[in-house]
């Protein structure tokens, strides 16, 4: 049985990771359509490649942390499969161009987010975890 503090930390990692991954997906899908409008709004930094790479690195750090931790606790091949597919899509996007690049990146981000949600769901329903501790509340 894992401690409530560990399960609470994993829950936070999954929530933040899912949010960052989803934001990354929205950014990647919307970017080809917004490139001409962003400079007019003073938001051209969002279109910069460095911003994209930083967002991707943050999403991947949370994904690797969450998936390794979740695999160690739950031993679910579904978690590994989702994160592997997401990372493969993100890698494949590097050879795509234009709108296809954004769509593949967006799909990768959504898949990362789905992996976090699955991991969080497994934690909430796991009999070996102190699942009440995932929300910060007391265990049974």
Secondary structure, DSSP 4 states (H G I P E B T S, - for coil): ---HHHHHHHHHHHHHHHHHHHHHHHHHHHHHHHHHHHHHHT-GGGGSHHHHHHHHHHHHHHHHHHHHHHHHHH--HHHHHHHHHHHHHHHHGGG--HHHHHHHHHHHHHHHHHHHHHHHHHHHH-SSS-GGGGGTS---
